[in-house]
Amino acid sequence: MGKHSRPGPPNQPSRAVPRVDAGDPLAAYEKRRRPPLDVWRRHRPLYGGGGHLQPDTPRALEEWNGFSYEPAGTAANLAAAQRWVNEQTSADESAA
């Protein structure tokens, strides 16, 4: 392995950099508007700590607005927050 090779299996493309359409004149602009690692919705514990710790505590829900994450509400626990995140993901996949 070379000094600058990326970690992971060599037969899979990197997920860190989204693909850019060469024929689209606004591709560079759209690339900058994408959220980090294509995570459109996320949840954070209200009282700090790791996301997997204390699954019964409330969560802050955040949604990507094109420039940064903004508050979108709260969830009662980890399971409800994960349902909210997956709800958006499944709706995006069915629209495509």
Beta strands, then each sheet from edge to edge (+ up, - down):
strand 1: 41-45
strand 2: 59-64
strand 3: 69-75
sheet 1: 1+ 2- 3+
end
